[in-house]
Amino acid sequence: MQRFLIERDIPDIGAADAIRLRSAAKKSNEVLRQLGPDIHWVESYIAGDKIFCVYIAANEDLIRKHSEMSGFPATKIHKVNLKIDPTTAGASNVGPIPVGHTP
């Protein structure tokens, strides 16, 4: 499985109320159930007219399929190769940590 960061352009999403956000999450979850165990929604962040979503999936095609079926645009899809976080500063190995690796 691979980790992906999806950028979605959705006008006025930053002003969405709880009902709209709950409805969007419900729709996404329904599509995820239909697509099966090879795709998982981790979390999303809303900033202005964009949503940045973190997904784990077997491949980018599943991300695109979810976008098509849910109606949520996948404006940009980035495969995450490496990560750094505060623990990287004290890690014994030098450089970023491969995604999925726990130091």
Biopython code that builds the backbone (N, CA, C, O; Angstrom):
import numpy as np
from Bio.PDB.StructureBuilder import StructureBuilder

atoms = [
    (1, "MET", "N", (0.844, -1.179, 0.000)),
    (1, "MET", "CA", (0.000, 0.000, 0.000)),
    (1, "MET", "C", (0.893, 1.248, 0.000)),
    (1, "MET", "O", (1.990, 1.251, 0.559)),
    (2, "GLN", "N", (0.401, 2.277, -0.628)),
    (2, "GLN", "CA", (1.140, 3.528, -0.758)),
    (2, "GLN", "C", (0.327, 4.667, -0.127)),
    (2, "GLN", "O", (-0.900, 4.600, -0.051)),
    (3, "ARG", "N", (1.020, 5.692, 0.313)),
    (3, "ARG", "CA", (0.356, 6.865, 0.887)),
    (3, "ARG", "C", (0.297, 7.941, -0.190)),
    (3, "ARG", "O", (1.265, 8.163, -0.917)),
    (4, "PHE", "N", (-0.867, 8.612, -0.282)),
    (4, "PHE", "CA", (-1.074, 9.667, -1.263)),
    (4, "PHE", "C", (-1.601, 10.920, -0.577)),
    (4, "PHE", "O", (-2.344, 10.850, 0.402)),
    (5, "LEU", "N", (-1.199, 12.070, -1.117)),
    (5, "LEU", "CA", (-1.747, 13.349, -0.704)),
    (5, "LEU", "C", (-2.545, 13.872, -1.889)),
    (5, "LEU", "O", (-2.005, 14.056, -2.980)),
    (6, "ILE", "N", (-3.844, 14.113, -1.667)),
    (6, "ILE", "CA", (-4.727, 14.556, -2.744)),
    (6, "ILE", "C", (-5.149, 15.991, -2.473)),
    (6, "ILE", "O", (-5.615, 16.320, -1.381)),
    (7, "GLU", "N", (-4.982, 16.831, -3.466)),
    (7, "GLU", "CA", (-5.442, 18.217, -3.390)),
    (7, "GLU", "C", (-6.744, 18.305, -4.164)),
    (7, "GLU", "O", (-6.809, 17.947, -5.340)),
    (8, "ARG", "N", (-7.792, 18.793, -3.483)),
    (8, "ARG", "CA", (-9.107, 18.911, -4.113)),
    (8, "ARG", "C", (-9.528, 20.379, -4.106)),
    (8, "ARG", "O", (-9.591, 21.002, -3.046)),
    (9, "ASP", "N", (-9.817, 20.933, -5.285)),
    (9, "ASP", "CA", (-10.341, 22.292, -5.385)),
    (9, "ASP", "C", (-11.858, 22.220, -5.285)),
    (9, "ASP", "O", (-12.523, 21.685, -6.172)),
    (10, "ILE", "N", (-12.402, 22.764, -4.194)),
    (10, "ILE", "CA", (-13.846, 22.751, -3.968)),
    (10, "ILE", "C", (-14.243, 24.149, -3.496)),
    (10, "ILE", "O", (-13.992, 24.506, -2.345)),
    (11, "PRO", "N", (-14.857, 24.940, -4.371)),
    (11, "PRO", "CA", (-15.216, 26.313, -4.014)),
    (11, "PRO", "C", (-16.049, 26.375, -2.723)),
    (11, "PRO", "O", (-16.970, 25.584, -2.520)),
    (12, "ASP", "N", (-15.701, 27.323, -1.871)),
    (12, "ASP", "CA", (-16.410, 27.623, -0.623)),
    (12, "ASP", "C", (-16.370, 26.511, 0.418)),
    (12, "ASP", "O", (-17.126, 26.562, 1.388)),
    (13, "ILE", "N", (-15.512, 25.508, 0.248)),
    (13, "ILE", "CA", (-15.471, 24.425, 1.232)),
    (13, "ILE", "C", (-15.023, 24.931, 2.598)),
    (13, "ILE", "O", (-15.419, 24.381, 3.626)),
    (14, "GLY", "N", (-14.202, 25.972, 2.611)),
    (14, "GLY", "CA", (-13.753, 26.529, 3.877)),
    (14, "GLY", "C", (-14.876, 27.145, 4.696)),
    (14, "GLY", "O", (-14.729, 27.339, 5.903)),
    (15, "ALA", "N", (-15.990, 27.454, 4.056)),
    (15, "ALA", "CA", (-17.148, 28.027, 4.742)),
    (15, "ALA", "C", (-18.245, 26.981, 4.977)),
    (15, "ALA", "O", (-19.349, 27.318, 5.402)),
    (16, "ALA", "N", (-17.934, 25.724, 4.699)),
    (16, "ALA", "CA", (-18.943, 24.663, 4.827)),
    (16, "ALA", "C", (-19.360, 24.478, 6.279)),
    (16, "ALA", "O", (-18.542, 24.581, 7.193)),
    (17, "ASP", "N", (-20.627, 24.207, 6.474)),
    (17, "ASP", "CA", (-21.117, 23.940, 7.824)),
    (17, "ASP", "C", (-20.990, 22.449, 8.132)),
    (17, "ASP", "O", (-20.627, 21.652, 7.268)),
    (18, "ALA", "N", (-21.291, 22.095, 9.362)),
    (18, "ALA", "CA", (-21.137, 20.713, 9.817)),
    (18, "ALA", "C", (-21.997, 19.747, 9.006)),
    (18, "ALA", "O", (-21.587, 18.611, 8.770)),
    (19, "ILE", "N", (-23.163, 20.173, 8.584)),
    (19, "ILE", "CA", (-24.055, 19.293, 7.812)),
    (19, "ILE", "C", (-23.421, 18.952, 6.469)),
    (19, "ILE", "O", (-23.450, 17.797, 6.045)),
    (20, "ARG", "N", (-22.848, 19.950, 5.794)),
    (20, "ARG", "CA", (-22.202, 19.709, 4.489)),
    (20, "ARG", "C", (-20.981, 18.812, 4.653)),
    (20, "ARG", "O", (-20.760, 17.911, 3.844)),
    (21, "LEU", "N", (-20.192, 19.053, 5.691)),
    (21, "LEU", "CA", (-18.989, 18.240, 5.907)),
    (21, "LEU", "C", (-19.356, 16.796, 6.271)),
    (21, "LEU", "O", (-18.718, 15.851, 5.805)),
    (22, "ARG", "N", (-20.371, 16.638, 7.092)),
    (22, "ARG", "CA", (-20.827, 15.283, 7.452)),
    (22, "ARG", "C", (-21.331, 14.540, 6.219)),
    (22, "ARG", "O", (-21.058, 13.351, 6.049)),
    (23, "SER", "N", (-22.065, 15.241, 5.365)),
    (23, "SER", "CA", (-22.579, 14.641, 4.131)),
    (23, "SER", "C", (-21.436, 14.221, 3.208)),
    (23, "SER", "O", (-21.485, 13.147, 2.608)),
    (24, "ALA", "N", (-20.413, 15.059, 3.093)),
    (24, "ALA", "CA", (-19.260, 14.740, 2.253)),
    (24, "ALA", "C", (-18.531, 13.514, 2.791)),
    (24, "ALA", "O", (-18.153, 12.626, 2.027)),
    (25, "ALA", "N", (-18.336, 13.468, 4.105)),
    (25, "ALA", "CA", (-17.658, 12.318, 4.708)),
    (25, "ALA", "C", (-18.468, 11.043, 4.505)),
    (25, "ALA", "O", (-17.908, 9.984, 4.223)),
    (26, "LYS", "N", (-19.780, 11.146, 4.649)),
    (26, "LYS", "CA", (-20.648, 9.973, 4.446)),
    (26, "LYS", "C", (-20.537, 9.462, 3.011)),
    (26, "LYS", "O", (-20.417, 8.258, 2.784)),
    (27, "LYS", "N", (-20.577, 10.380, 2.043)),
    (27, "LYS", "CA", (-20.461, 9.989, 0.629)),
    (27, "LYS", "C", (-19.112, 9.314, 0.379)),
    (27, "LYS", "O", (-19.049, 8.276, -0.279)),
    (28, "SER", "N", (-18.050, 9.893, 0.897)),
    (28, "SER", "CA", (-16.719, 9.320, 0.712)),
    (28, "SER", "C", (-16.657, 7.915, 1.309)),
    (28, "SER", "O", (-16.140, 6.994, 0.678)),
    (29, "ASN", "N", (-17.178, 7.753, 2.511)),
    (29, "ASN", "CA", (-17.169, 6.440, 3.165)),
    (29, "ASN", "C", (-17.965, 5.398, 2.389)),
    (29, "ASN", "O", (-17.554, 4.240, 2.309)),
    (30, "GLU", "N", (-19.094, 5.795, 1.821)),
    (30, "GLU", "CA", (-19.899, 4.867, 1.010)),
    (30, "GLU", "C", (-19.102, 4.367, -0.195)),
    (30, "GLU", "O", (-19.108, 3.175, -0.502)),
    (31, "VAL", "N", (-18.418, 5.290, -0.871)),
    (31, "VAL", "CA", (-17.618, 4.919, -2.042)),
    (31, "VAL", "C", (-16.446, 4.036, -1.621)),
    (31, "VAL", "O", (-16.126, 3.067, -2.311)),
    (32, "LEU", "N", (-15.810, 4.353, -0.510)),
    (32, "LEU", "CA", (-14.704, 3.525, -0.021)),
    (32, "LEU", "C", (-15.159, 2.091, 0.240)),
    (32, "LEU", "O", (-14.445, 1.145, -0.093)),
    (33, "ARG", "N", (-16.337, 1.924, 0.829)),
    (33, "ARG", "CA", (-16.873, 0.568, 1.055)),
    (33, "ARG", "C", (-17.062, -0.170, -0.269)),
    (33, "ARG", "O", (-16.782, -1.364, -0.368)),
    (34, "GLN", "N", (-17.537, 0.546, -1.280)),
    (34, "GLN", "CA", (-17.748, -0.075, -2.595)),
    (34, "GLN", "C", (-16.422, -0.478, -3.239)),
    (34, "GLN", "O", (-16.349, -1.501, -3.920)),
    (35, "LEU", "N", (-15.382, 0.318, -3.027)),
    (35, "LEU", "CA", (-14.088, 0.044, -3.655)),
    (35, "LEU", "C", (-13.307, -1.072, -2.961)),
    (35, "LEU", "O", (-12.413, -1.667, -3.564)),
    (36, "GLY", "N", (-13.631, -1.357, -1.721)),
    (36, "GLY", "CA", (-12.987, -2.482, -1.048)),
    (36, "GLY", "C", (-11.799, -2.106, -0.186)),
    (36, "GLY", "O", (-11.558, -0.928, 0.079)),
    (37, "PRO", "N", (-11.057, -3.115, 0.252)),
    (37, "PRO", "CA", (-10.028, -2.930, 1.275)),
    (37, "PRO", "C", (-8.704, -2.336, 0.791)),
    (37, "PRO", "O", (-7.802, -2.133, 1.604)),
    (38, "ASP", "N", (-8.561, -2.057, -0.482)),
    (38, "ASP", "CA", (-7.288, -1.553, -0.997)),
    (38, "ASP", "C", (-7.190, -0.032, -1.027)),
    (38, "ASP", "O", (-6.273, 0.519, -1.636)),
    (39, "ILE", "N", (-8.135, 0.651, -0.368)),
    (39, "ILE", "CA", (-8.083, 2.114, -0.291)),
    (39, "ILE", "C", (-8.667, 2.546, 1.051)),
    (39, "ILE", "O", (-9.721, 2.068, 1.473)),
    (40, "HIS", "N", (-7.949, 3.473, 1.719)),
    (40, "HIS", "CA", (-8.356, 3.966, 3.035)),
    (40, "HIS", "C", (-8.167, 5.473, 3.108)),
    (40, "HIS", "O", (-7.143, 6.001, 2.676)),
    (41, "TRP", "N", (-9.154, 6.156, 3.653)),
    (41, "TRP", "CA", (-9.063, 7.586, 3.919)),
    (41, "TRP", "C", (-8.485, 7.755, 5.312)),
    (41, "TRP", "O", (-9.045, 7.228, 6.274)),
    (42, "VAL", "N", (-7.384, 8.472, 5.444)),
    (42, "VAL", "CA", (-6.738, 8.683, 6.734)),
    (42, "VAL", "C", (-7.282, 9.939, 7.399)),
    (42, "VAL", "O", (-7.766, 9.884, 8.530)),
    (43, "GLU", "N", (-7.207, 11.073, 6.703)),
    (43, "GLU", "CA", (-7.684, 12.338, 7.237)),
    (43, "GLU", "C", (-7.645, 13.388, 6.145)),
    (43, "GLU", "O", (-7.049, 13.189, 5.086)),
    (44, "SER", "N", (-8.302, 14.525, 6.427)),
    (44, "SER", "CA", (-8.313, 15.630, 5.475)),
    (44, "SER", "C", (-8.180, 16.949, 6.217)),
    (44, "SER", "O", (-8.562, 17.072, 7.381)),
    (45, "TYR", "N", (-7.626, 17.935, 5.514)),
    (45, "TYR", "CA", (-7.455, 19.281, 6.046)),
    (45, "TYR", "C", (-8.105, 20.254, 5.078)),
    (45, "TYR", "O", (-7.929, 20.144, 3.864)),
    (46, "ILE", "N", (-8.858, 21.210, 5.615)),
    (46, "ILE", "CA", (-9.524, 22.206, 4.784)),
    (46, "ILE", "C", (-8.814, 23.544, 4.957)),
    (46, "ILE", "O", (-8.574, 24.006, 6.072)),
    (47, "ALA", "N", (-8.483, 24.153, 3.812)),
    (47, "ALA", "CA", (-7.838, 25.465, 3.812)),
    (47, "ALA", "C", (-8.395, 26.261, 2.642)),
    (47, "ALA", "O", (-8.105, 25.955, 1.485)),
    (48, "GLY", "N", (-9.187, 27.272, 2.935)),
    (48, "GLY", "CA", (-9.767, 28.087, 1.874)),
    (48, "GLY", "C", (-10.685, 27.262, 0.989)),
    (48, "GLY", "O", (-11.620, 26.623, 1.473)),
    (49, "ASP", "N", (-10.416, 27.279, -0.298)),
    (49, "ASP", "CA", (-11.223, 26.541, -1.279)),
    (49, "ASP", "C", (-10.609, 25.196, -1.628)),
    (49, "ASP", "O", (-10.843, 24.673, -2.718)),
    (50, "LYS", "N", (-9.828, 24.630, -0.718)),
    (50, "LYS", "CA", (-9.162, 23.352, -0.989)),
    (50, "LYS", "C", (-9.330, 22.389, 0.179)),
    (50, "LYS", "O", (-9.443, 22.790, 1.337)),
    (51, "ILE", "N", (-9.340, 21.121, -0.162)),
    (51, "ILE", "CA", (-9.224, 20.068, 0.834)),
    (51, "ILE", "C", (-7.964, 19.283, 0.479)),
    (51, "ILE", "O", (-7.750, 18.927, -0.680)),
    (52, "PHE", "N", (-7.137, 19.018, 1.480)),
    (52, "PHE", "CA", (-5.945, 18.198, 1.313)),
    (52, "PHE", "C", (-6.201, 16.896, 2.062)),
    (52, "PHE", "O", (-6.332, 16.886, 3.286)),
    (53, "CYS", "N", (-6.270, 15.795, 1.311)),
    (53, "CYS", "CA", (-6.628, 14.504, 1.880)),
    (53, "CYS", "C", (-5.434, 13.556, 1.875)),
    (53, "CYS", "O", (-4.637, 13.533, 0.937)),
    (54, "VAL", "N", (-5.333, 12.784, 2.939)),
    (54, "VAL", "CA", (-4.319, 11.746, 3.025)),
    (54, "VAL", "C", (-5.041, 10.404, 2.876)),
    (54, "VAL", "O", (-5.966, 10.093, 3.627)),
    (55, "TYR", "N", (-4.602, 9.625, 1.900)),
    (55, "TYR", "CA", (-5.174, 8.310, 1.638)),
    (55, "TYR", "C", (-4.059, 7.271, 1.592)),
    (55, "TYR", "O", (-2.915, 7.582, 1.259)),
    (56, "ILE", "N", (-4.402, 6.065, 1.922)),
    (56, "ILE", "CA", (-3.529, 4.913, 1.709)),
    (56, "ILE", "C", (-4.249, 4.035, 0.705)),
    (56, "ILE", "O", (-5.411, 3.679, 0.900)),
    (57, "ALA", "N", (-3.556, 3.686, -0.372)),
    (57, "ALA", "CA", (-4.183, 2.901, -1.428)),
    (57, "ALA", "C", (-3.152, 2.036, -2.134)),
    (57, "ALA", "O", (-1.949, 2.293, -2.081)),
    (58, "ALA", "N", (-3.651, 1.018, -2.787)),
    (58, "ALA", "CA", (-2.780, 0.119, -3.535)),
    (58, "ALA", "C", (-2.155, 0.823, -4.734)),
    (58, "ALA", "O", (-1.039, 0.496, -5.138)),
    (59, "ASN", "N", (-2.883, 1.800, -5.308)),
    (59, "ASN", "CA", (-2.364, 2.502, -6.476)),
    (59, "ASN", "C", (-3.146, 3.795, -6.720)),
    (59, "ASN", "O", (-4.199, 4.025, -6.126)),
    (60, "GLU", "N", (-2.612, 4.619, -7.597)),
    (60, "GLU", "CA", (-3.229, 5.901, -7.918)),
    (60, "GLU", "C", (-4.565, 5.725, -8.635)),
    (60, "GLU", "O", (-5.451, 6.570, -8.501)),
    (61, "ASP", "N", (-4.721, 4.649, -9.387)),
    (61, "ASP", "CA", (-5.981, 4.409, -10.088)),
    (61, "ASP", "C", (-7.157, 4.331, -9.122)),
    (61, "ASP", "O", (-8.248, 4.804, -9.437)),
    (62, "LEU", "N", (-6.946, 3.737, -7.945)),
    (62, "LEU", "CA", (-8.024, 3.671, -6.947)),
    (62, "LEU", "C", (-8.372, 5.060, -6.417)),
    (62, "LEU", "O", (-9.537, 5.343, -6.138)),
    (63, "ILE", "N", (-7.383, 5.915, -6.280)),
    (63, "ILE", "CA", (-7.635, 7.293, -5.855)),
    (63, "ILE", "C", (-8.501, 7.989, -6.899)),
    (63, "ILE", "O", (-9.469, 8.666, -6.554)),
    (64, "ARG", "N", (-8.156, 7.827, -8.167)),
    (64, "ARG", "CA", (-8.929, 8.440, -9.249)),
    (64, "ARG", "C", (-10.345, 7.873, -9.311)),
    (64, "ARG", "O", (-11.300, 8.617, -9.538)),
    (65, "LYS", "N", (-10.487, 6.580, -9.113)),
    (65, "LYS", "CA", (-11.801, 5.933, -9.128)),
    (65, "LYS", "C", (-12.668, 6.484, -7.996)),
    (65, "LYS", "O", (-13.849, 6.770, -8.198)),
    (66, "HIS", "N", (-12.086, 6.632, -6.817)),
    (66, "HIS", "CA", (-12.824, 7.208, -5.689)),
    (66, "HIS", "C", (-13.299, 8.615, -6.033)),
    (66, "HIS", "O", (-14.439, 8.978, -5.746)),
    (67, "SER", "N", (-12.427, 9.399, -6.645)),
    (67, "SER", "CA", (-12.774, 10.760, -7.035)),
    (67, "SER", "C", (-13.956, 10.775, -8.010)),
    (67, "SER", "O", (-14.895, 11.554, -7.846)),
    (68, "GLU", "N", (-13.899, 9.917, -9.011)),
    (68, "GLU", "CA", (-14.973, 9.845, -10.007)),
    (68, "GLU", "C", (-16.290, 9.424, -9.374)),
    (68, "GLU", "O", (-17.328, 10.035, -9.629)),
    (69, "MET", "N", (-16.252, 8.388, -8.555)),
    (69, "MET", "CA", (-17.473, 7.848, -7.961)),
    (69, "MET", "C", (-18.076, 8.777, -6.902)),
    (69, "MET", "O", (-19.297, 8.846, -6.759)),
    (70, "SER", "N", (-17.228, 9.485, -6.166)),
    (70, "SER", "CA", (-17.717, 10.336, -5.089)),
    (70, "SER", "C", (-18.115, 11.731, -5.577)),
    (70, "SER", "O", (-18.924, 12.411, -4.946)),
    (71, "GLY", "N", (-17.538, 12.148, -6.703)),
    (71, "GLY", "CA", (-17.787, 13.490, -7.203)),
    (71, "GLY", "C", (-16.865, 14.532, -6.603)),
    (71, "GLY", "O", (-17.043, 15.725, -6.849)),
    (72, "PHE", "N", (-15.876, 14.106, -5.816)),
    (72, "PHE", "CA", (-14.908, 15.022, -5.231)),
    (72, "PHE", "C", (-13.686, 15.070, -6.140)),
    (72, "PHE", "O", (-13.020, 14.051, -6.320)),
    (73, "PRO", "N", (-13.376, 16.235, -6.719)),
    (73, "PRO", "CA", (-12.283, 16.308, -7.688)),
    (73, "PRO", "C", (-10.926, 15.999, -7.051)),
    (73, "PRO", "O", (-10.655, 16.383, -5.913)),
    (74, "ALA", "N", (-10.103, 15.314, -7.791)),
    (74, "ALA", "CA", (-8.715, 15.094, -7.390)),
    (74, "ALA", "C", (-7.877, 15.987, -8.297)),
    (74, "ALA", "O", (-7.363, 15.546, -9.325)),
    (75, "THR", "N", (-7.750, 17.243, -7.901)),
    (75, "THR", "CA", (-7.059, 18.235, -8.717)),
    (75, "THR", "C", (-5.600, 17.842, -8.917)),
    (75, "THR", "O", (-5.070, 17.919, -10.026)),
    (76, "LYS", "N", (-4.961, 17.421, -7.830)),
    (76, "LYS", "CA", (-3.583, 16.929, -7.895)),
    (76, "LYS", "C", (-3.459, 15.727, -6.966)),
    (76, "LYS", "O", (-4.025, 15.705, -5.873)),
    (77, "ILE", "N", (-2.713, 14.737, -7.419)),
    (77, "ILE", "CA", (-2.441, 13.550, -6.607)),
    (77, "ILE", "C", (-0.929, 13.402, -6.507)),
    (77, "ILE", "O", (-0.223, 13.368, -7.515)),
    (78, "HIS", "N", (-0.449, 13.315, -5.280)),
    (78, "HIS", "CA", (0.984, 13.161, -5.049)),
    (78, "HIS", "C", (1.213, 11.865, -4.272)),
    (78, "HIS", "O", (0.605, 11.651, -3.223)),
    (79, "LYS", "N", (2.081, 11.014, -4.784)),
    (79, "LYS", "CA", (2.497, 9.831, -4.038)),
    (79, "LYS", "C", (3.546, 10.275, -3.026)),
    (79, "LYS", "O", (4.523, 10.934, -3.383)),
    (80, "VAL", "N", (3.344, 9.914, -1.772)),
    (80, "VAL", "CA", (4.281, 10.287, -0.713)),
    (80, "VAL", "C", (5.366, 9.224, -0.648)),
    (80, "VAL", "O", (5.077, 8.042, -0.462)),
    (81, "ASN", "N", (6.601, 9.642, -0.799)),
    (81, "ASN", "CA", (7.733, 8.711, -0.783)),
    (81, "ASN", "C", (8.421, 8.649, 0.572)),
    (81, "ASN", "O", (8.819, 7.578, 1.031)),
    (82, "LEU", "N", (8.556, 9.799, 1.201)),
    (82, "LEU", "CA", (9.276, 9.893, 2.469)),
    (82, "LEU", "C", (8.528, 10.833, 3.391)),
    (82, "LEU", "O", (7.704, 11.631, 2.943)),
    (83, "LYS", "N", (8.818, 10.735, 4.689)),
    (83, "LYS", "CA", (8.248, 11.679, 5.634)),
    (83, "LYS", "C", (9.302, 12.091, 6.641)),
    (83, "LYS", "O", (10.248, 11.354, 6.920)),
    (84, "ILE", "N", (9.118, 13.279, 7.176)),
    (84, "ILE", "CA", (9.892, 13.714, 8.328)),
    (84, "ILE", "C", (8.894, 14.246, 9.345)),
    (84, "ILE", "O", (7.809, 14.703, 8.985)),
    (85, "ASP", "N", (9.262, 14.184, 10.592)),
    (85, "ASP", "CA", (8.458, 14.724, 11.674)),
    (85, "ASP", "C", (9.412, 15.080, 12.805)),
    (85, "ASP", "O", (10.622, 14.919, 12.648)),
    (86, "PRO", "N", (8.915, 15.552, 13.925)),
    (86, "PRO", "CA", (9.833, 15.956, 14.998)),
    (86, "PRO", "C", (10.778, 14.851, 15.459)),
    (86, "PRO", "O", (11.880, 15.146, 15.923)),
    (87, "THR", "N", (10.378, 13.592, 15.344)),
    (87, "THR", "CA", (11.249, 12.498, 15.784)),
    (87, "THR", "C", (12.437, 12.294, 14.860)),
    (87, "THR", "O", (13.422, 11.664, 15.247)),
    (88, "THR", "N", (12.358, 12.825, 13.633)),
    (88, "THR", "CA", (13.455, 12.692, 12.687)),
    (88, "THR", "C", (14.725, 13.341, 13.240)),
    (88, "THR", "O", (15.833, 12.888, 12.955)),
    (89, "ALA", "N", (14.559, 14.395, 14.028)),
    (89, "ALA", "CA", (15.709, 15.113, 14.579)),
    (89, "ALA", "C", (16.575, 14.225, 15.456)),
    (89, "ALA", "O", (17.791, 14.409, 15.518)),
    (90, "GLY", "N", (15.959, 13.260, 16.135)),
    (90, "GLY", "CA", (16.719, 12.389, 17.019)),
    (90, "GLY", "C", (16.935, 10.992, 16.477)),
    (90, "GLY", "O", (17.430, 10.116, 17.188)),
    (91, "ALA", "N", (16.568, 10.776, 15.220)),
    (91, "ALA", "CA", (16.702, 9.444, 14.640)),
    (91, "ALA", "C", (18.170, 9.077, 14.461)),
    (91, "ALA", "O", (19.002, 9.936, 14.170)),
    (92, "SER", "N", (18.479, 7.803, 14.636)),
    (92, "SER", "CA", (19.864, 7.356, 14.480)),
    (92, "SER", "C", (20.288, 7.318, 13.017)),
    (92, "SER", "O", (21.467, 7.482, 12.703)),
    (93, "ASN", "N", (19.316, 7.099, 12.115)),
    (93, "ASN", "CA", (19.667, 7.136, 10.699)),
    (93, "ASN", "C", (19.572, 8.571, 10.201)),
    (93, "ASN", "O", (18.826, 9.374, 10.763)),
    (94, "VAL", "N", (20.307, 8.895, 9.171)),
    (94, "VAL", "CA", (20.334, 10.248, 8.644)),
    (94, "VAL", "C", (19.347, 10.336, 7.494)),
    (94, "VAL", "O", (19.297, 9.455, 6.636)),
    (95, "GLY", "N", (18.569, 11.398, 7.482)),
    (95, "GLY", "CA", (17.647, 11.633, 6.382)),
    (95, "GLY", "C", (16.232, 11.274, 6.739)),
    (95, "GLY", "O", (15.961, 10.800, 7.842)),
    (96, "PRO", "N", (15.313, 11.502, 5.797)),
    (96, "PRO", "CA", (13.899, 11.241, 6.028)),
    (96, "PRO", "C", (13.609, 9.752, 6.174)),
    (96, "PRO", "O", (14.390, 8.904, 5.742)),
    (97, "ILE", "N", (12.493, 9.460, 6.781)),
    (97, "ILE", "CA", (12.076, 8.090, 7.046)),
    (97, "ILE", "C", (11.158, 7.612, 5.923)),
    (97, "ILE", "O", (10.241, 8.344, 5.549)),
    (98, "PRO", "N", (11.364, 6.420, 5.373)),
    (98, "PRO", "CA", (10.428, 5.909, 4.364)),
    (98, "PRO", "C", (9.021, 5.826, 4.943)),
    (98, "PRO", "O", (8.853, 5.481, 6.112)),
    (99, "VAL", "N", (8.027, 6.132, 4.151)),
    (99, "VAL", "CA", (6.639, 6.070, 4.598)),
    (99, "VAL", "C", (6.338, 4.650, 5.044)),
    (99, "VAL", "O", (6.703, 3.685, 4.373)),
    (100, "GLY", "N", (5.673, 4.535, 6.174)),
    (100, "GLY", "CA", (5.315, 3.221, 6.698)),
    (100, "GLY", "C", (6.327, 2.675, 7.685)),
    (100, "GLY", "O", (6.048, 1.688, 8.367)),
    (101, "HIS", "N", (7.497, 3.292, 7.779)),
    (101, "HIS", "CA", (8.547, 2.844, 8.688)),
    (101, "HIS", "C", (8.387, 3.542, 10.029)),
    (101, "HIS", "O", (8.135, 4.747, 10.067)),
    (102, "THR", "N", (8.521, 2.839, 11.091)),
    (102, "THR", "CA", (8.485, 3.415, 12.427)),
    (102, "THR", "C", (9.872, 3.320, 13.033)),
    (102, "THR", "O", (10.421, 2.228, 13.179)),
    (103, "PRO", "N", (10.448, 4.486, 13.391)),
    (103, "PRO", "CA", (11.819, 4.454, 13.926)),
    (103, "PRO", "C", (11.882, 3.790, 15.295)),
    (103, "PRO", "O", (12.960, 3.683, 15.880)),
]
sb = StructureBuilder()
sb.init_structure("model")
sb.init_model(0)
sb.init_chain("A")
sb.init_seg("    ")
for serial, (resi, resn, name, xyz) in enumerate(atoms, 1):
    if name == "N":
        sb.init_residue(resn, " ", resi, " ")
    sb.init_atom(name, np.array(xyz, "f"), 0.0, 1.0, " ", f" {name:<3s}", serial, name[0])
structure = sb.get_structure()
